[in-house]
Amino acid sequence: MSKVFSSENFRVFVGLLCAGVALSPTLAAEENFDPRNFGPTGSTAWLTDRPTGDDFLAPERALSPLSGPGPVFSIPERPYTPNGAGRQPTYRIADLTNPILQDWTKERMKKANDEVLAGKVPFITREKCMATGVPGYLVYSRVQPYHFYHTPNKITIVNELNTQIRHIYMDVEHSRDLKPSWSGESVGRWEGDELVVDTIGMHDRSFVDNYRTPHTDKIHVVERFKMIEDGKTLQVTFTVTDPGAFTMPWTGVQRFRRVEDRPMIENLCELSNDGFFENEITRFPQDDTPDF
């Protein structure tokens, strides 16, 4: 055996391999860390970094360079507590004193609040297998991961929950005469190590969060994706502008923690009128006449 790879070196190599060190995907990812690649391996995934990961963070609560009006949260006297937090879970009751809300949005959201206070189970988009728009996509999942797939012209994000997919088209202009859709059209560009994503063209059938905060088809969202803490955290800072629904632009933050060795799992969910907890939002047209 050559001096380059002596018997002693071989024994060390085997020992490291048996210990799971020599070919560790995590170490490989660290050694080849690229701040502009959120999916360096097929098993790199991103999970929300806190139990209430299906709520946004306000700018002042996060490591964000932005400040100002933030997203809707629960009323202070009854904060949102999810399952698995070690405390009695609670349903969301939106704080309608948030200054970003126009009067008509507060009226709709009050109806949702009243339903919860009357003992009904609130509507949550993901639990009805419905699609969502932006920025609601960032709080669609609480425990299932997001996966990023980079190509030269497009970045595809797959939210494992219900297989919700976004396409970000790189270094292009927005299309003319966009037909409104659930996700709209997202175009992206790199500013240093920060991915800036501009989204327009969404219809008004989705909500911006899990408080049933509505928006119009004039909504415009700019997201800034950036890995921080040596690539262990992916932070998304976004600004929402919608003069038809909000009194002013507002900013929110979402954070994800990096997980290796987590390949994507197929998780499908289909729209249906059936369910244990009915809600008028999920009543879809159906024909009771057989076609045979």
Disulfide bonds with the S-S distance in Angstrom:
Cys129-Cys269 1.64
